[in-house]
Every structure is written in C-alpha cells, then in structure tokens.
C-alpha cells in the first residue's frame, strides 16, 4: 500500500493513521531514522528497558476463557511448586 504525506514548515511529517494503527504505534513512540541511498528508513526504537506492560499486552493470542487474578495466582503457585 502506497500513501503520501507532506513535510511541514517545522520539518514534521504525519504518518497516516492506518499505518500507525496497523503497527500499533501510540503517541510518544520513539523512532530511529537511518539515511539510505533510496531515502530514509524509519524504525521504532526497541529495548527491554523501555518496554511497558501496555506495549506487550495482547501480543500472544489466547483462545480460552477469561481467568480471574485469583485463578492466575493459583496456577502460578502450582507451577512454582512443580519446579522445586
């Protein structure tokens, strides 16, 4: 999919909403910009220290029924006991 945008007088560009949504980029996302022969490459900055729960929740699919915090705590305790 090809989309266009314009450079503002402040040197800013707007990333189209459909691209922001498909990549799950939220306001405040930091990017690395690399100069390339064919143009520029824009990559989201990643790193373990800058990860938040909000950025990783929902990354893995789950098809089962919802669990309560108590049920999750019990499952963690059972697994911990089995690893001793």
Order of alpha helices (4+ residues) and beta strands (2+ residues): alpha-beta-beta-alpha-alpha
